[in-house]
Amino acid sequence: MARTTRANREEIARAGLSRRDMVKLGLLSSSGYLVTRLGLSSRTAEVALAASPPTRPFIQPMPIPPIKQPVQALTPPPQVNPQPGEGRTRPHQALTRFPPQKLYETHAVEVQNFSFHPDLPLQTVWGYDGQVPGPTYHARYGEPILVRMVNDLPQNHKGFGIPQISTHLHNAHTPSESDGFPLDFFPSTVGGSQLFYDQHYPMQLAGFSNQSSPNGDPREALSTLWYHDHRVDFTAQNVYKGLAGFFAIFSDHDTGDESTGFRLPGGDFDVPMILADKVFDSNGQIFFDLFNFDGVLGDKFTVNGKIQPFLQVHPRRYRFRILDGGPSRFYQLFLTDLNNLSRVIPFEHISNDGNLLPQSVTVNNVLLSVSERCDVIVDFSNMAGTSIYLENRLPQFSGTGPSGGVLRAGGGNLLVRFDVVLPTVGDGSLPPPYTFFPAPTPTAAELSAARTRLWTFDSSGDQWVVNDRLFDPNVVMANPTEGTSEIWVLQNDGGEWSHPIHIHFEEFQMLSRNGRTPTTIERGRKDVARLGPDDQVKVFLRFRDFVGRYPIHCHNTVHEDHAMMARWDIVPA
Amino acid sequence: MTLTRRASLMSLFAAPAAGALFAWSTNGPASATNPTPKVPPAGGFGAQYFPNVLLRTHEGEEVRFYDDLLQGKSVIINMMYTLCQDGRCGVITSNLVALQRELGDRVGRDIFMYSISLKPLEDTPRMLLEYAARQHVGPGWQFLTGDPADIELLRRRLGFINVNPVKDADINSHTGAVRFGNERLERWCMAPGGTNPRYLATLVESALL
C-alpha cells in the first residue's frame, strides 16, 4: 500500500497537478493523497480523454433534415385496438375523438455508408427513414396525426444499439400508449413478420377536457419537440446510433410563416440543430463505451449528424431550434467572433424546451443540458462577409456533470461556423423583442389545492435510486388523478452529480430553484429540470385529458439506461 | 486553464501507475512504457477487450474468463463477496436466485450466470461453494475467484466502478448492479440487481435471447 501511495505521489508530481486541481478532480481525500485498491484510478479521466482521429473543422456544410411527408393511406388501416403485427399493447384512448387528418409511415432502418466527416470512413448507423437526424415533422394544432413506426432494424445486429424500439415524442401531450413508454418497445420481426407501432398524436392544446376550454388552453401551445428512441436500458445507445429527429408544432400564432402570426423567421430561415458529441475509434468508426456508468462524452461535436459543419447564411434574421441530443454533455453556447474575442453577439431567446416564453429575452449565452431545447433568433444582418461560430464554453470532463466555470471565448468547442456569404434577401420577420402569450401560471386556488410530492434522486450501491427505490416498471410511484394538478419537488441528493430530470406528458412550470425565484427563462414552461449537485427545484404540473403510465427519469441517457427512472400513472377521475 | 491544458494534465494523470487497470491492451495490465492509449481501440468489445484471465470456480475448476465463460455466450454477471457485513451482497444474490428460477432451465443452456468475488483473497473456492449452497444457487451459475490484480482488471473492464475515486477505493464497497450481455452480438447493458426479479427476467429475455 505504501508503495502504491508513493507511486501515486510521484505520478501526481509528474502530472504537475496542484492541490487545487486535485480537489477539483475529486482526487484528494481529507487524509491526503488518495489511495485506491491498486493505484490511482480515474476512469473519469479516460472518458474525457477519448481522442478520436483528427478531422478538419468546417469543411462540410451543415445539412438540414428534410420535412417528413404524409402518405395517403396505411395498410392495414389504423385501429383503436392493437392489431396483428403491431407492437402496441393498449388501445388508443383518443383515436375516435381525434381521427388523424394526416398519416405518416416511418421506418427505423440501418443506414450504410453514412459519413460523419470526409476525413472518417463511411460507416453504419441507424436512422428514421434512413436519415440522420431523422426527418423533421411539421404538425399543426388541431390537426391530429398518426405515425406508423415500422421497425426495419436488422435483427441480428452486432455492436452497440438494440434493434428494438419505443419512440418517444419528447414533450408532446400524448396518450400513454403513443408516448413511447420505455417498456413499450417492440422488435423488428416476430416469426418472420415485420412489426410496427401506431402512434396517435392528437395535436390538441392541453386542457381540452375542461368544459370551459373545449379547444384547450392556448397558453399550452408547444413549438419545438424532438422524437427519439426510448427503449429501456438502451436509449443512449440507440439515440447515439442515430435514432433522433425534430418535430415542430405550428399554431395560429407560431405559424411557420414570417408574414403571419408572431412573424418569426420561417421557411428556410427556421433551422433545427441537434448537437451530439461522439467518439470514434482508431479505425474512425463510431464508438460507444458499453461499460460506462457515469456518462459518455465525445470529443467530436456533430451538428445534424456532421462533425463541425459550416452553414452559409444570408445577412438577415434566423430562427435556430437548438437541441442537446446527448448522451451526457451539457452545453453553454455563445456566438464567437474569432477575430474579435471580446465581441458580444447576442441571442434573442424566444423559447425554452420548445415552449415560447411570455416575452423574449436578449442573452449572450444559453445553457442546455441533455434534451433541453432553446429557440433563439440570431440577426446576421450587420455581419455580411464575415464568419461567426457557435461555441460551447462549458467545461465538462465526465458524466458527473459540468466541472464549473466557463471557458474563455475561443477556448471552447467550436460547433458550427456561420458564414454570412449568401446575398441580401428580404426579411419579413419582425425584429425583437417579442411578446408571445402569458404562461399558464397556476392560480392561488390551484396552488392551494395541489398535492405536493417529493422526488429524490440519488445513488446507492453503485446504482441509481429515485425516492430510494430501484426502477421497477411494475411499481407505480405516484398516481395523480386526471384533471388535477400537483407540485413536485425534485431533489438531487446524489452528491457531486448533475441530473437533467425529464417528466413526460405535460410540460411544467418551475416555481422555485433552491428556494429562489427561477430566472425569467427558466420560469417559462419546461419539460427538463436541470438539477446540479444538491439542487432542489419545485415544479407545478397539470395532469389533463389522458390517462396511463408515464416515466420521470434522468436524461443523461447513460444514467437513464442504468435505471435512473420511475413510473407514475395518471388515473381516471 | 484552458480545456486543452486540462486535458493534457489529465492525460498525464491517467497514465498508468502501479498496474494500470484501464488500458485497453490485450495482454493484461499495461506498464509504464505502455501508457493508456487515448484512441479507443478498433474492433469493438470482443476478445481484445475482455481479459482472458485465469479464474477458479466455486467447484474448484480452473477457467479462462473469455475463452471458457464469455465467448459466444449470453451472460449475467455481478460482483459480490461472501463475508459481506451489511448483508447487501446476500440480498442481491438471493434476488438473482429468484431471477434464475424465473429463467428456468435456460440458465446453463442459453444463459450463464457468474458472480465474481470482490475479495478474491478471502473468497476461496471452498468459501464460494459453501456460499452458493447456502443461497440455494442452481446449476449454470458459477462463483469465481482469482488473482486480485486479474479480478481488479475484470472489475474495470466490466464497468463495476464508482467514478468517485474515494468511493471506488473503498475495499468494502460493493455493487448491486448486474451486467447482462450477449458477447456474440456485442450487446451489453446493466440493471439494478435488487429490483423485481420478474422485471430482470423480462430484461434478460428481451435483450439477450
Interface residues (C-beta under 8 A of the other chain):
Chain A: R3 T4 A7 N8 E11 I12 R14 A15 G16 L17 D21 L25 G26 L27 S29 L34 V35 T36 R37 L38 G39 L40 S41 S42 R43 T44 A45 E46 A48 L49 A50 A51 S52 P53 N156 H157 K158 G159 F160 I162 Q164 L183 F185 P187 V232 D233 F234 V279 F280 D281 S282 N283 Q285 F287 D289 L290 F291 N292 F293 D294 P395 F397 S398 G399 T400 L407 R408 G411 G412 N413 S460 G461 D462 Q463 W464 L470 F471 D472 P473 N474 V475 G495 E496 D561 H562 A563
Chain B: T2 L3 T4 R6 A7 L9 M10 S11 L12 F13 A14 A15 P16 A17 A18 G19 A20 L21 F22 T36 P37 K38 V39 P40 P41 A42 G43 G44 F45 R88 P148 A149 E152 R156 R157 L158 G159 F160 I161 N162 V163 N164 P165 V166 D168 A169 I171 S173 H174 T175 G176 A177 R184 L185 E186 R187 W188 C189 M190 A191 P192 G193 G194 T195 N196 R198 Y199 T202 L203 S206 A207
